[in-house]
Amino acid sequence: MEQKLEDNGWVKFPNGLILQWGCYTGNKMGMVSVPFEKQFAQRAFTAVATFLNADGNADIGVPELAVDHMVVNVDTGKVGVLNFRWIALGL
């Protein structure tokens, strides 16, 4: 089994399934492109993201998902540092 077990990492299971995760820190609001460290060979099935430092008025979602990246739509309603964690699953 191939793997990179770090804060931004991935695991490739013997059947080809890849689970990836990571943490984004920046100050860009709106559409944020997040590259995958290990490109999916066939397709990405799903991805989710969640804020680490937002209040109840924040919105986050994944409107675009490709084999090599995902786009996360973020809106905290505030200016400043933005932190979110994400996870993605594919083949």
PyMOL Python script that loads the backbone (N, CA, C, O; Angstrom):
from pymol import cmd

cmd.read_pdbstr("""\
ATOM      1  N   MET A   1       0.848  -1.165   0.000  1.00  0.00           N
ATOM      2  CA  MET A   1       0.000   0.000   0.000  1.00  0.00           C
ATOM      3  C   MET A   1       0.901   1.239   0.000  1.00  0.00           C
ATOM      4  O   MET A   1       1.796   1.372   0.836  1.00  0.00           O
ATOM      5  N   GLU A   2       0.648   2.136  -0.951  1.00  0.00           N
ATOM      6  CA  GLU A   2       1.372   3.405  -1.008  1.00  0.00           C
ATOM      7  C   GLU A   2       0.707   4.390  -0.057  1.00  0.00           C
ATOM      8  O   GLU A   2      -0.508   4.356   0.141  1.00  0.00           O
ATOM      9  N   GLN A   3       1.524   5.276   0.536  1.00  0.00           N
ATOM     10  CA  GLN A   3       0.935   6.235   1.455  1.00  0.00           C
ATOM     11  C   GLN A   3       1.898   7.368   1.757  1.00  0.00           C
ATOM     12  O   GLN A   3       3.114   7.233   1.620  1.00  0.00           O
ATOM     13  N   LYS A   4       1.324   8.486   2.170  1.00  0.00           N
ATOM     14  CA  LYS A   4       2.068   9.622   2.711  1.00  0.00           C
ATOM     15  C   LYS A   4       1.266  10.089   3.925  1.00  0.00           C
ATOM     16  O   LYS A   4       0.265  10.792   3.786  1.00  0.00           O
ATOM     17  N   LEU A   5       1.705   9.699   5.091  1.00  0.00           N
ATOM     18  CA  LEU A   5       0.953   9.954   6.316  1.00  0.00           C
ATOM     19  C   LEU A   5       1.474  11.211   6.996  1.00  0.00           C
ATOM     20  O   LEU A   5       2.236  11.147   7.961  1.00  0.00           O
ATOM     21  N   GLU A   6       1.047  12.357   6.473  1.00  0.00           N
ATOM     22  CA  GLU A   6       1.423  13.665   7.003  1.00  0.00           C
ATOM     23  C   GLU A   6       0.176  14.530   7.096  1.00  0.00           C
ATOM     24  O   GLU A   6      -0.921  14.072   6.775  1.00  0.00           O
ATOM     25  N   ASP A   7       0.333  15.788   7.535  1.00  0.00           N
ATOM     26  CA  ASP A   7      -0.818  16.695   7.644  1.00  0.00           C
ATOM     27  C   ASP A   7      -1.544  16.841   6.309  1.00  0.00           C
ATOM     28  O   ASP A   7      -2.774  16.868   6.276  1.00  0.00           O
ATOM     29  N   ASN A   8      -0.808  16.935   5.225  1.00  0.00           N
ATOM     30  CA  ASN A   8      -1.353  16.894   3.870  1.00  0.00           C
ATOM     31  C   ASN A   8      -0.855  15.588   3.272  1.00  0.00           C
ATOM     32  O   ASN A   8       0.310  15.477   2.891  1.00  0.00           O
ATOM     33  N   GLY A   9      -1.735  14.607   3.190  1.00  0.00           N
ATOM     34  CA  GLY A   9      -1.274  13.287   2.789  1.00  0.00           C
ATOM     35  C   GLY A   9      -2.304  12.493   2.019  1.00  0.00           C
ATOM     36  O   GLY A   9      -3.340  13.015   1.608  1.00  0.00           O
ATOM     37  N   TRP A  10      -2.000  11.221   1.831  1.00  0.00           N
ATOM     38  CA  TRP A  10      -2.864  10.339   1.058  1.00  0.00           C
ATOM     39  C   TRP A  10      -2.525   8.881   1.346  1.00  0.00           C
ATOM     40  O   TRP A  10      -1.448   8.559   1.849  1.00  0.00           O
ATOM     41  N   VAL A  11      -3.474   8.012   1.015  1.00  0.00           N
ATOM     42  CA  VAL A  11      -3.292   6.567   1.074  1.00  0.00           C
ATOM     43  C   VAL A  11      -3.881   5.987  -0.205  1.00  0.00           C
ATOM     44  O   VAL A  11      -5.009   6.307  -0.579  1.00  0.00           O
ATOM     45  N   LYS A  12      -3.108   5.130  -0.874  1.00  0.00           N
ATOM     46  CA  LYS A  12      -3.622   4.399  -2.042  1.00  0.00           C
ATOM     47  C   LYS A  12      -3.747   2.937  -1.643  1.00  0.00           C
ATOM     48  O   LYS A  12      -2.752   2.268  -1.364  1.00  0.00           O
ATOM     49  N   PHE A  13      -4.979   2.454  -1.618  1.00  0.00           N
ATOM     50  CA  PHE A  13      -5.256   1.082  -1.218  1.00  0.00           C
ATOM     51  C   PHE A  13      -4.982   0.119  -2.364  1.00  0.00           C
ATOM     52  O   PHE A  13      -4.949   0.544  -3.518  1.00  0.00           O
ATOM     53  N   PRO A  14      -4.783  -1.180  -2.079  1.00  0.00           N
ATOM     54  CA  PRO A  14      -4.471  -2.154  -3.122  1.00  0.00           C
ATOM     55  C   PRO A  14      -5.502  -2.215  -4.261  1.00  0.00           C
ATOM     56  O   PRO A  14      -5.148  -2.569  -5.385  1.00  0.00           O
ATOM     57  N   ASN A  15      -6.759  -1.878  -3.989  1.00  0.00           N
ATOM     58  CA  ASN A  15      -7.787  -1.917  -5.037  1.00  0.00           C
ATOM     59  C   ASN A  15      -7.795  -0.643  -5.895  1.00  0.00           C
ATOM     60  O   ASN A  15      -8.626  -0.519  -6.794  1.00  0.00           O
ATOM     61  N   GLY A  16      -6.879   0.307  -5.631  1.00  0.00           N
ATOM     62  CA  GLY A  16      -6.778   1.527  -6.417  1.00  0.00           C
ATOM     63  C   GLY A  16      -7.450   2.741  -5.804  1.00  0.00           C
ATOM     64  O   GLY A  16      -7.225   3.865  -6.252  1.00  0.00           O
ATOM     65  N   LEU A  17      -8.273   2.528  -4.785  1.00  0.00           N
ATOM     66  CA  LEU A  17      -8.957   3.641  -4.125  1.00  0.00           C
ATOM     67  C   LEU A  17      -7.931   4.540  -3.434  1.00  0.00           C
ATOM     68  O   LEU A  17      -7.034   4.056  -2.744  1.00  0.00           O
ATOM     69  N   ILE A  18      -8.075   5.866  -3.630  1.00  0.00           N
ATOM     70  CA  ILE A  18      -7.168   6.833  -3.021  1.00  0.00           C
ATOM     71  C   ILE A  18      -7.967   7.746  -2.100  1.00  0.00           C
ATOM     72  O   ILE A  18      -9.001   8.290  -2.489  1.00  0.00           O
ATOM     73  N   LEU A  19      -7.477   7.907  -0.875  1.00  0.00           N
ATOM     74  CA  LEU A  19      -8.035   8.833   0.097  1.00  0.00           C
ATOM     75  C   LEU A  19      -6.977   9.905   0.332  1.00  0.00           C
ATOM     76  O   LEU A  19      -5.837   9.596   0.680  1.00  0.00           O
ATOM     77  N   GLN A  20      -7.364  11.178   0.137  1.00  0.00           N
ATOM     78  CA  GLN A  20      -6.436  12.293   0.331  1.00  0.00           C
ATOM     79  C   GLN A  20      -7.025  13.275   1.330  1.00  0.00           C
ATOM     80  O   GLN A  20      -8.243  13.359   1.483  1.00  0.00           O
ATOM     81  N   TRP A  21      -6.153  14.022   2.013  1.00  0.00           N
ATOM     82  CA  TRP A  21      -6.604  15.011   2.982  1.00  0.00           C
ATOM     83  C   TRP A  21      -5.572  16.119   3.059  1.00  0.00           C
ATOM     84  O   TRP A  21      -4.432  15.968   2.621  1.00  0.00           O
ATOM     85  N   GLY A  22      -6.002  17.242   3.630  1.00  0.00           N
ATOM     86  CA  GLY A  22      -5.066  18.338   3.791  1.00  0.00           C
ATOM     87  C   GLY A  22      -5.665  19.509   4.533  1.00  0.00           C
ATOM     88  O   GLY A  22      -6.830  19.494   4.928  1.00  0.00           O
ATOM     89  N   CYS A  23      -4.837  20.531   4.714  1.00  0.00           N
ATOM     90  CA  CYS A  23      -5.232  21.757   5.380  1.00  0.00           C
ATOM     91  C   CYS A  23      -4.774  22.926   4.525  1.00  0.00           C
ATOM     92  O   CYS A  23      -3.629  22.964   4.075  1.00  0.00           O
ATOM     93  N   TYR A  24      -5.671  23.877   4.302  1.00  0.00           N
ATOM     94  CA  TYR A  24      -5.369  25.072   3.522  1.00  0.00           C
ATOM     95  C   TYR A  24      -5.320  26.271   4.460  1.00  0.00           C
ATOM     96  O   TYR A  24      -6.197  26.444   5.307  1.00  0.00           O
ATOM     97  N   THR A  25      -4.289  27.096   4.303  1.00  0.00           N
ATOM     98  CA  THR A  25      -4.189  28.353   5.022  1.00  0.00           C
ATOM     99  C   THR A  25      -3.874  29.444   4.018  1.00  0.00           C
ATOM    100  O   THR A  25      -2.920  29.322   3.250  1.00  0.00           O
ATOM    101  N   GLY A  26      -4.653  30.493   4.014  1.00  0.00           N
ATOM    102  CA  GLY A  26      -4.441  31.603   3.098  1.00  0.00           C
ATOM    103  C   GLY A  26      -5.355  32.751   3.460  1.00  0.00           C
ATOM    104  O   GLY A  26      -5.964  32.759   4.530  1.00  0.00           O
ATOM    105  N   ASN A  27      -5.450  33.725   2.562  1.00  0.00           N
ATOM    106  CA  ASN A  27      -6.328  34.862   2.828  1.00  0.00           C
ATOM    107  C   ASN A  27      -7.224  35.174   1.634  1.00  0.00           C
ATOM    108  O   ASN A  27      -7.779  36.270   1.549  1.00  0.00           O
ATOM    109  N   LYS A  28      -7.371  34.221   0.711  1.00  0.00           N
ATOM    110  CA  LYS A  28      -8.209  34.417  -0.458  1.00  0.00           C
ATOM    111  C   LYS A  28      -9.621  33.919  -0.182  1.00  0.00           C
ATOM    112  O   LYS A  28      -9.818  32.791   0.268  1.00  0.00           O
ATOM    113  N   MET A  29     -10.593  34.771  -0.457  1.00  0.00           N
ATOM    114  CA  MET A  29     -11.998  34.373  -0.339  1.00  0.00           C
ATOM    115  C   MET A  29     -12.527  34.096  -1.737  1.00  0.00           C
ATOM    116  O   MET A  29     -11.913  34.498  -2.725  1.00  0.00           O
ATOM    117  N   GLY A  30     -13.641  33.423  -1.824  1.00  0.00           N
ATOM    118  CA  GLY A  30     -14.214  33.085  -3.118  1.00  0.00           C
ATOM    119  C   GLY A  30     -13.765  31.698  -3.537  1.00  0.00           C
ATOM    120  O   GLY A  30     -13.729  30.781  -2.718  1.00  0.00           O
ATOM    121  N   MET A  31     -13.422  31.539  -4.812  1.00  0.00           N
ATOM    122  CA  MET A  31     -13.011  30.239  -5.342  1.00  0.00           C
ATOM    123  C   MET A  31     -11.518  30.008  -5.120  1.00  0.00           C
ATOM    124  O   MET A  31     -10.688  30.767  -5.620  1.00  0.00           O
ATOM    125  N   VAL A  32     -11.183  28.967  -4.376  1.00  0.00           N
ATOM    126  CA  VAL A  32      -9.800  28.624  -4.062  1.00  0.00           C
ATOM    127  C   VAL A  32      -9.487  27.273  -4.694  1.00  0.00           C
ATOM    128  O   VAL A  32     -10.141  26.276  -4.386  1.00  0.00           O
ATOM    129  N   SER A  33      -8.492  27.236  -5.576  1.00  0.00           N
ATOM    130  CA  SER A  33      -8.080  25.982  -6.204  1.00  0.00           C
ATOM    131  C   SER A  33      -7.103  25.259  -5.282  1.00  0.00           C
ATOM    132  O   SER A  33      -6.099  25.829  -4.854  1.00  0.00           O
ATOM    133  N   VAL A  34      -7.407  24.007  -4.986  1.00  0.00           N
ATOM    134  CA  VAL A  34      -6.574  23.191  -4.105  1.00  0.00           C
ATOM    135  C   VAL A  34      -6.064  21.993  -4.918  1.00  0.00           C
ATOM    136  O   VAL A  34      -6.846  21.107  -5.264  1.00  0.00           O
ATOM    137  N   PRO A  35      -4.765  21.958  -5.224  1.00  0.00           N
ATOM    138  CA  PRO A  35      -4.229  20.827  -5.989  1.00  0.00           C
ATOM    139  C   PRO A  35      -4.119  19.575  -5.122  1.00  0.00           C
ATOM    140  O   PRO A  35      -3.822  19.652  -3.930  1.00  0.00           O
ATOM    141  N   PHE A  36      -4.366  18.418  -5.745  1.00  0.00           N
ATOM    142  CA  PHE A  36      -4.159  17.155  -5.041  1.00  0.00           C
ATOM    143  C   PHE A  36      -2.693  16.767  -5.162  1.00  0.00           C
ATOM    144  O   PHE A  36      -2.090  16.902  -6.226  1.00  0.00           O
ATOM    145  N   GLU A  37      -2.136  16.292  -4.079  1.00  0.00           N
ATOM    146  CA  GLU A  37      -0.745  15.865  -4.103  1.00  0.00           C
ATOM    147  C   GLU A  37      -0.564  14.604  -4.960  1.00  0.00           C
ATOM    148  O   GLU A  37       0.452  14.442  -5.636  1.00  0.00           O
ATOM    149  N   LYS A  38      -1.551  13.726  -4.923  1.00  0.00           N
ATOM    150  CA  LYS A  38      -1.519  12.505  -5.747  1.00  0.00           C
ATOM    151  C   LYS A  38      -2.725  12.560  -6.674  1.00  0.00           C
ATOM    152  O   LYS A  38      -3.872  12.491  -6.231  1.00  0.00           O
ATOM    153  N   GLN A  39      -2.450  12.685  -7.956  1.00  0.00           N
ATOM    154  CA  GLN A  39      -3.542  12.762  -8.930  1.00  0.00           C
ATOM    155  C   GLN A  39      -4.297  11.444  -8.983  1.00  0.00           C
ATOM    156  O   GLN A  39      -3.693  10.371  -8.965  1.00  0.00           O
ATOM    157  N   PHE A  40      -5.632  11.531  -9.049  1.00  0.00           N
ATOM    158  CA  PHE A  40      -6.443  10.327  -9.221  1.00  0.00           C
ATOM    159  C   PHE A  40      -6.251   9.820 -10.649  1.00  0.00           C
ATOM    160  O   PHE A  40      -6.261  10.608 -11.595  1.00  0.00           O
ATOM    161  N   ALA A  41      -6.079   8.519 -10.805  1.00  0.00           N
ATOM    162  CA  ALA A  41      -5.827   7.935 -12.129  1.00  0.00           C
ATOM    163  C   ALA A  41      -7.072   7.943 -13.010  1.00  0.00           C
ATOM    164  O   ALA A  41      -6.964   8.157 -14.218  1.00  0.00           O
ATOM    165  N   GLN A  42      -8.255   7.714 -12.432  1.00  0.00           N
ATOM    166  CA  GLN A  42      -9.482   7.603 -13.222  1.00  0.00           C
ATOM    167  C   GLN A  42     -10.456   8.736 -12.970  1.00  0.00           C
ATOM    168  O   GLN A  42     -10.852   9.435 -13.903  1.00  0.00           O
ATOM    169  N   ARG A  43     -10.844   8.923 -11.717  1.00  0.00           N
ATOM    170  CA  ARG A  43     -11.811   9.981 -11.393  1.00  0.00           C
ATOM    171  C   ARG A  43     -11.848  10.249  -9.895  1.00  0.00           C
ATOM    172  O   ARG A  43     -11.497   9.398  -9.077  1.00  0.00           O
ATOM    173  N   ALA A  44     -12.279  11.447  -9.569  1.00  0.00           N
ATOM    174  CA  ALA A  44     -12.514  11.816  -8.178  1.00  0.00           C
ATOM    175  C   ALA A  44     -13.994  11.592  -7.895  1.00  0.00           C
ATOM    176  O   ALA A  44     -14.846  12.037  -8.664  1.00  0.00           O
ATOM    177  N   PHE A  45     -14.303  10.914  -6.808  1.00  0.00           N
ATOM    178  CA  PHE A  45     -15.693  10.622  -6.461  1.00  0.00           C
ATOM    179  C   PHE A  45     -16.346  11.760  -5.673  1.00  0.00           C
ATOM    180  O   PHE A  45     -17.436  12.218  -6.015  1.00  0.00           O
ATOM    181  N   THR A  46     -15.666  12.209  -4.617  1.00  0.00           N
ATOM    182  CA  THR A  46     -16.260  13.230  -3.754  1.00  0.00           C
ATOM    183  C   THR A  46     -15.165  13.951  -2.985  1.00  0.00           C
ATOM    184  O   THR A  46     -14.058  13.439  -2.817  1.00  0.00           O
ATOM    185  N   ALA A  47     -15.496  15.139  -2.526  1.00  0.00           N
ATOM    186  CA  ALA A  47     -14.596  15.911  -1.667  1.00  0.00           C
ATOM    187  C   ALA A  47     -15.441  16.800  -0.771  1.00  0.00           C
ATOM    188  O   ALA A  47     -16.508  17.270  -1.166  1.00  0.00           O
ATOM    189  N   VAL A  48     -14.956  17.022   0.430  1.00  0.00           N
ATOM    190  CA  VAL A  48     -15.626  17.917   1.368  1.00  0.00           C
ATOM    191  C   VAL A  48     -14.571  18.784   2.053  1.00  0.00           C
ATOM    192  O   VAL A  48     -13.405  18.406   2.162  1.00  0.00           O
ATOM    193  N   ALA A  49     -15.008  19.948   2.507  1.00  0.00           N
ATOM    194  CA  ALA A  49     -14.119  20.866   3.219  1.00  0.00           C
ATOM    195  C   ALA A  49     -14.877  21.448   4.403  1.00  0.00           C
ATOM    196  O   ALA A  49     -16.099  21.589   4.365  1.00  0.00           O
ATOM    197  N   THR A  50     -14.143  21.782   5.445  1.00  0.00           N
ATOM    198  CA  THR A  50     -14.758  22.381   6.629  1.00  0.00           C
ATOM    199  C   THR A  50     -13.815  23.423   7.218  1.00  0.00           C
ATOM    200  O   THR A  50     -12.598  23.241   7.220  1.00  0.00           O
ATOM    201  N   PHE A  51     -14.384  24.508   7.714  1.00  0.00           N
ATOM    202  CA  PHE A  51     -13.595  25.592   8.294  1.00  0.00           C
ATOM    203  C   PHE A  51     -12.991  25.188   9.634  1.00  0.00           C
ATOM    204  O   PHE A  51     -13.542  24.369  10.369  1.00  0.00           O
ATOM    205  N   LEU A  52     -11.840  25.790   9.926  1.00  0.00           N
ATOM    206  CA  LEU A  52     -11.224  25.651  11.238  1.00  0.00           C
ATOM    207  C   LEU A  52     -11.424  26.901  12.086  1.00  0.00           C
ATOM    208  O   LEU A  52     -11.366  26.834  13.314  1.00  0.00           O
ATOM    209  N   ASN A  53     -11.661  28.051  11.433  1.00  0.00           N
ATOM    210  CA  ASN A  53     -11.691  29.313  12.179  1.00  0.00           C
ATOM    211  C   ASN A  53     -12.804  30.244  11.713  1.00  0.00           C
ATOM    212  O   ASN A  53     -12.550  31.426  11.485  1.00  0.00           O
ATOM    213  N   ALA A  54     -13.995  29.758  11.568  1.00  0.00           N
ATOM    214  CA  ALA A  54     -15.095  30.599  11.096  1.00  0.00           C
ATOM    215  C   ALA A  54     -16.251  30.552  12.099  1.00  0.00           C
ATOM    216  O   ALA A  54     -16.370  29.628  12.903  1.00  0.00           O
ATOM    217  N   ASP A  55     -17.090  31.578  12.018  1.00  0.00           N
ATOM    218  CA  ASP A  55     -18.259  31.586  12.898  1.00  0.00           C
ATOM    219  C   ASP A  55     -19.462  30.998  12.160  1.00  0.00           C
ATOM    220  O   ASP A  55     -19.313  30.443  11.071  1.00  0.00           O
ATOM    221  N   GLY A  56     -20.625  31.114  12.736  1.00  0.00           N
ATOM    222  CA  GLY A  56     -21.823  30.505  12.169  1.00  0.00           C
ATOM    223  C   GLY A  56     -22.316  31.106  10.876  1.00  0.00           C
ATOM    224  O   GLY A  56     -23.215  30.544  10.251  1.00  0.00           O
ATOM    225  N   ASN A  57     -21.758  32.238  10.443  1.00  0.00           N
ATOM    226  CA  ASN A  57     -22.192  32.873   9.198  1.00  0.00           C
ATOM    227  C   ASN A  57     -21.333  32.489   8.008  1.00  0.00           C
ATOM    228  O   ASN A  57     -21.507  33.063   6.933  1.00  0.00           O
ATOM    229  N   ALA A  58     -20.427  31.556   8.148  1.00  0.00           N
ATOM    230  CA  ALA A  58     -19.504  31.183   7.079  1.00  0.00           C
ATOM    231  C   ALA A  58     -20.110  30.115   6.174  1.00  0.00           C
ATOM    232  O   ALA A  58     -20.906  29.281   6.604  1.00  0.00           O
ATOM    233  N   ASP A  59     -19.703  30.171   4.904  1.00  0.00           N
ATOM    234  CA  ASP A  59     -20.132  29.174   3.919  1.00  0.00           C
ATOM    235  C   ASP A  59     -18.908  28.548   3.277  1.00  0.00           C
ATOM    236  O   ASP A  59     -17.909  29.222   3.024  1.00  0.00           O
ATOM    237  N   ILE A  60     -18.997  27.244   3.014  1.00  0.00           N
ATOM    238  CA  ILE A  60     -17.921  26.544   2.333  1.00  0.00           C
ATOM    239  C   ILE A  60     -18.532  25.405   1.527  1.00  0.00           C
ATOM    240  O   ILE A  60     -19.489  24.772   1.974  1.00  0.00           O
ATOM    241  N   GLY A  61     -17.986  25.142   0.345  1.00  0.00           N
ATOM    242  CA  GLY A  61     -18.477  24.068  -0.506  1.00  0.00           C
ATOM    243  C   GLY A  61     -17.455  23.722  -1.571  1.00  0.00           C
ATOM    244  O   GLY A  61     -16.499  24.468  -1.780  1.00  0.00           O
ATOM    245  N   VAL A  62     -17.645  22.600  -2.242  1.00  0.00           N
ATOM    246  CA  VAL A  62     -16.738  22.141  -3.293  1.00  0.00           C
ATOM    247  C   VAL A  62     -17.534  22.049  -4.593  1.00  0.00           C
ATOM    248  O   VAL A  62     -18.099  20.997  -4.893  1.00  0.00           O
ATOM    249  N   PRO A  63     -17.590  23.154  -5.386  1.00  0.00           N
ATOM    250  CA  PRO A  63     -18.376  23.144  -6.618  1.00  0.00           C
ATOM    251  C   PRO A  63     -17.683  22.497  -7.813  1.00  0.00           C
ATOM    252  O   PRO A  63     -18.334  22.205  -8.817  1.00  0.00           O
ATOM    253  N   GLU A  64     -16.370  22.270  -7.720  1.00  0.00           N
ATOM    254  CA  GLU A  64     -15.631  21.687  -8.853  1.00  0.00           C
ATOM    255  C   GLU A  64     -14.670  20.634  -8.341  1.00  0.00           C
ATOM    256  O   GLU A  64     -13.953  20.852  -7.365  1.00  0.00           O
ATOM    257  N   LEU A  65     -14.660  19.485  -9.009  1.00  0.00           N
ATOM    258  CA  LEU A  65     -13.824  18.366  -8.601  1.00  0.00           C
ATOM    259  C   LEU A  65     -13.248  17.712  -9.845  1.00  0.00           C
ATOM    260  O   LEU A  65     -13.992  17.296 -10.732  1.00  0.00           O
ATOM    261  N   ALA A  66     -11.918  17.619  -9.914  1.00  0.00           N
ATOM    262  CA  ALA A  66     -11.225  17.010 -11.049  1.00  0.00           C
ATOM    263  C   ALA A  66     -10.216  15.994 -10.522  1.00  0.00           C
ATOM    264  O   ALA A  66     -10.066  15.842  -9.310  1.00  0.00           O
ATOM    265  N   VAL A  67      -9.529  15.304 -11.415  1.00  0.00           N
ATOM    266  CA  VAL A  67      -8.578  14.279 -10.986  1.00  0.00           C
ATOM    267  C   VAL A  67      -7.328  14.872 -10.336  1.00  0.00           C
ATOM    268  O   VAL A  67      -6.650  14.189  -9.568  1.00  0.00           O
ATOM    269  N   ASP A  68      -7.014  16.135 -10.635  1.00  0.00           N
ATOM    270  CA  ASP A  68      -5.786  16.734 -10.118  1.00  0.00           C
ATOM    271  C   ASP A  68      -5.998  17.892  -9.141  1.00  0.00           C
ATOM    272  O   ASP A  68      -5.034  18.389  -8.558  1.00  0.00           O
ATOM    273  N   HIS A  69      -7.257  18.330  -8.954  1.00  0.00           N
ATOM    274  CA  HIS A  69      -7.520  19.437  -8.033  1.00  0.00           C
ATOM    275  C   HIS A  69      -9.005  19.508  -7.689  1.00  0.00           C
ATOM    276  O   HIS A  69      -9.840  18.832  -8.290  1.00  0.00           O
ATOM    277  N   MET A  70      -9.302  20.345  -6.710  1.00  0.00           N
ATOM    278  CA  MET A  70     -10.689  20.687  -6.416  1.00  0.00           C
ATOM    279  C   MET A  70     -10.752  22.201  -6.225  1.00  0.00           C
ATOM    280  O   MET A  70      -9.752  22.835  -5.888  1.00  0.00           O
ATOM    281  N   VAL A  71     -11.917  22.760  -6.440  1.00  0.00           N
ATOM    282  CA  VAL A  71     -12.134  24.175  -6.187  1.00  0.00           C
ATOM    283  C   VAL A  71     -13.074  24.277  -4.994  1.00  0.00           C
ATOM    284  O   VAL A  71     -14.150  23.680  -4.978  1.00  0.00           O
ATOM    285  N   VAL A  72     -12.649  25.040  -4.003  1.00  0.00           N
ATOM    286  CA  VAL A  72     -13.437  25.230  -2.796  1.00  0.00           C
ATOM    287  C   VAL A  72     -13.954  26.663  -2.789  1.00  0.00           C
ATOM    288  O   VAL A  72     -13.175  27.608  -2.920  1.00  0.00           O
ATOM    289  N   ASN A  73     -15.251  26.823  -2.640  1.00  0.00           N
ATOM    290  CA  ASN A  73     -15.870  28.141  -2.556  1.00  0.00           C
ATOM    291  C   ASN A  73     -15.979  28.513  -1.081  1.00  0.00           C
ATOM    292  O   ASN A  73     -16.692  27.860  -0.318  1.00  0.00           O
ATOM    293  N   VAL A  74     -15.265  29.568  -0.685  1.00  0.00           N
ATOM    294  CA  VAL A  74     -15.215  29.947   0.722  1.00  0.00           C
ATOM    295  C   VAL A  74     -15.686  31.384   0.933  1.00  0.00           C
ATOM    296  O   VAL A  74     -15.349  32.278   0.157  1.00  0.00           O
ATOM    297  N   ASP A  75     -16.457  31.591   1.973  1.00  0.00           N
ATOM    298  CA  ASP A  75     -16.912  32.917   2.339  1.00  0.00           C
ATOM    299  C   ASP A  75     -17.112  32.957   3.852  1.00  0.00           C
ATOM    300  O   ASP A  75     -18.067  32.385   4.378  1.00  0.00           O
ATOM    301  N   THR A  76     -16.208  33.633   4.538  1.00  0.00           N
ATOM    302  CA  THR A  76     -16.323  33.756   5.990  1.00  0.00           C
ATOM    303  C   THR A  76     -17.004  35.054   6.390  1.00  0.00           C
ATOM    304  O   THR A  76     -17.393  35.223   7.546  1.00  0.00           O
ATOM    305  N   GLY A  77     -17.151  35.976   5.436  1.00  0.00           N
ATOM    306  CA  GLY A  77     -17.726  37.273   5.758  1.00  0.00           C
ATOM    307  C   GLY A  77     -16.747  38.183   6.475  1.00  0.00           C
ATOM    308  O   GLY A  77     -17.117  39.271   6.917  1.00  0.00           O
ATOM    309  N   LYS A  78     -15.492  37.743   6.596  1.00  0.00           N
ATOM    310  CA  LYS A  78     -14.466  38.513   7.288  1.00  0.00           C
ATOM    311  C   LYS A  78     -13.200  38.555   6.437  1.00  0.00           C
ATOM    312  O   LYS A  78     -12.971  37.677   5.605  1.00  0.00           O
ATOM    313  N   VAL A  79     -12.400  39.564   6.648  1.00  0.00           N
ATOM    314  CA  VAL A  79     -11.085  39.643   6.018  1.00  0.00           C
ATOM    315  C   VAL A  79     -10.072  39.092   7.003  1.00  0.00           C
ATOM    316  O   VAL A  79     -10.148  39.375   8.199  1.00  0.00           O
ATOM    317  N   GLY A  80      -9.139  38.320   6.519  1.00  0.00           N
ATOM    318  CA  GLY A  80      -8.116  37.776   7.406  1.00  0.00           C
ATOM    319  C   GLY A  80      -7.693  36.387   6.972  1.00  0.00           C
ATOM    320  O   GLY A  80      -7.981  35.951   5.858  1.00  0.00           O
ATOM    321  N   VAL A  81      -7.015  35.710   7.855  1.00  0.00           N
ATOM    322  CA  VAL A  81      -6.491  34.381   7.559  1.00  0.00           C
ATOM    323  C   VAL A  81      -7.639  33.381   7.487  1.00  0.00           C
ATOM    324  O   VAL A  81      -8.553  33.389   8.311  1.00  0.00           O
ATOM    325  N   LEU A  82      -7.563  32.542   6.500  1.00  0.00           N
ATOM    326  CA  LEU A  82      -8.588  31.536   6.246  1.00  0.00           C
ATOM    327  C   LEU A  82      -7.968  30.155   6.419  1.00  0.00           C
ATOM    328  O   LEU A  82      -6.924  29.874   5.831  1.00  0.00           O
ATOM    329  N   ASN A  83      -8.582  29.304   7.203  1.00  0.00           N
ATOM    330  CA  ASN A  83      -8.094  27.937   7.413  1.00  0.00           C
ATOM    331  C   ASN A  83      -9.230  26.957   7.185  1.00  0.00           C
ATOM    332  O   ASN A  83     -10.308  27.097   7.762  1.00  0.00           O
ATOM    333  N   PHE A  84      -8.983  25.959   6.335  1.00  0.00           N
ATOM    334  CA  PHE A  84      -9.950  24.870   6.215  1.00  0.00           C
ATOM    335  C   PHE A  84      -9.234  23.554   5.989  1.00  0.00           C
ATOM    336  O   PHE A  84      -8.137  23.507   5.432  1.00  0.00           O
ATOM    337  N   ARG A  85      -9.869  22.503   6.426  1.00  0.00           N
ATOM    338  CA  ARG A  85      -9.390  21.135   6.184  1.00  0.00           C
ATOM    339  C   ARG A  85     -10.264  20.522   5.114  1.00  0.00           C
ATOM    340  O   ARG A  85     -11.428  20.894   4.959  1.00  0.00           O
ATOM    341  N   TRP A  86      -9.698  19.578   4.375  1.00  0.00           N
ATOM    342  CA  TRP A  86     -10.452  18.931   3.304  1.00  0.00           C
ATOM    343  C   TRP A  86     -10.083  17.458   3.227  1.00  0.00           C
ATOM    344  O   TRP A  86      -9.054  17.018   3.739  1.00  0.00           O
ATOM    345  N   ILE A  87     -10.975  16.704   2.561  1.00  0.00           N
ATOM    346  CA  ILE A  87     -10.756  15.288   2.319  1.00  0.00           C
ATOM    347  C   ILE A  87     -11.362  14.951   0.963  1.00  0.00           C
ATOM    348  O   ILE A  87     -12.414  15.479   0.603  1.00  0.00           O
ATOM    349  N   ALA A  88     -10.704  14.077   0.213  1.00  0.00           N
ATOM    350  CA  ALA A  88     -11.190  13.691  -1.119  1.00  0.00           C
ATOM    351  C   ALA A  88     -10.983  12.191  -1.318  1.00  0.00           C
ATOM    352  O   ALA A  88     -10.071  11.588  -0.752  1.00  0.00           O
ATOM    353  N   LEU A  89     -11.858  11.608  -2.139  1.00  0.00           N
ATOM    354  CA  LEU A  89     -11.855  10.166  -2.384  1.00  0.00           C
ATOM    355  C   LEU A  89     -12.018   9.923  -3.874  1.00  0.00           C
ATOM    356  O   LEU A  89     -12.855  10.549  -4.524  1.00  0.00           O
ATOM    357  N   GLY A  90     -11.219   9.017  -4.411  1.00  0.00           N
ATOM    358  CA  GLY A  90     -11.338   8.681  -5.831  1.00  0.00           C
ATOM    359  C   GLY A  90     -10.510   7.480  -6.212  1.00  0.00           C
ATOM    360  O   GLY A  90      -9.927   6.803  -5.364  1.00  0.00           O
ATOM    361  N   LEU A  91     -10.469   7.228  -7.514  1.00  0.00           N
ATOM    362  CA  LEU A  91      -9.677   6.115  -8.075  1.00  0.00           C
ATOM    363  C   LEU A  91      -8.592   6.668  -8.971  1.00  0.00           C
ATOM    364  O   LEU A  91      -7.814   5.904  -9.542  1.00  0.00           O
TER     365      LEU A  91
END
""", "prot")
cmd.dss("prot")
cmd.show_as("cartoon", "prot")
cmd.util.cbc("prot")
cmd.orient("prot")
